[in-house]
């Protein structure tokens, strides 16, 4: 699986987790999205989103931040 695919899975997982917590993902900044991924990582390190998060390089984190912000502006 490509890093871009794993990053998209991570974005979707963060959005899903935030919704499950009663938060509208469209209203959440990227730092809160990363905090959601951190929570998921602590809950289950075997999830694809967690695998990406646990191994993400600085460049991958920059891409996540950019893509999260892009999705925020589309809504």
C-alpha positions in Angstrom: 0.0 0.0 0.0 1.3 3.4 -0.9 2.0 6.2 1.7 -0.7 8.4 0.1 -3.3 5.6 0.6 -2.3 5.1 4.2 -2.4 8.8 4.8 -5.9 9.0 3.4 -6.9 6.1 5.7 -5.4 8.0 8.6 -7.4 11.1 7.6 -10.6 9.1 7.4 -9.9 7.3 10.7 -9.3 10.7 12.4 -12.6 12.0 11.0 -14.5 8.9 12.1 -12.9 9.0 15.6 -13.8 12.6 16.0 -17.4 12.0 15.0 -17.6 9.1 17.5 -16.4 11.5 20.2 -19.3 13.9 19.2 -17.1 16.4 17.4 -17.7 17.7 13.9 -14.4 17.0 12.0 -15.1 20.0 9.8 -14.7 22.3 12.8 -11.4 20.7 14.0 -8.0 22.0 13.3 -5.1 19.8 12.1 -3.6 19.6 15.6 -6.8 18.1 17.0 -6.9 15.7 14.1 -3.4 14.5 14.9 -4.4 14.2 18.6 -7.2 12.0 17.5 -4.7 9.8 15.6 -2.5 9.7 18.6 -5.5 8.4 20.6 -6.1 5.8 18.0 -2.5 4.8 18.1 -2.6 4.3 21.8 -5.8 2.3 21.5 -4.7 0.0 18.7 -1.3 0.1 17.1 -2.2 -2.6 14.6 -4.8 -0.3 12.7 -3.6 0.9 9.3 -4.0 4.5 10.5 -1.9 3.8 13.5 0.8 2.1 11.5 1.0 5.2 9.3 1.0 7.5 12.3 3.6 5.6 14.2 6.0 5.6 11.3 5.2 8.9 9.6 8.2 11.0 8.6 8.2 14.8 8.9 7.3 14.9 5.2 4.3 12.6 5.7 3.1 14.8 8.6 3.4 17.9 6.4 1.4 16.2 3.7 -1.2 15.1 6.3 -1.5 18.7 7.5 -1.8 20.0 4.0 -4.5 17.5 3.0 -6.4 18.0 6.3 -6.5 21.8 5.6 -7.5 21.2 2.0 -10.5 19.1 3.1 -11.5 21.8 5.6 -11.7 24.4 2.9 -13.8 22.1 0.7 -16.6 21.8 3.3 
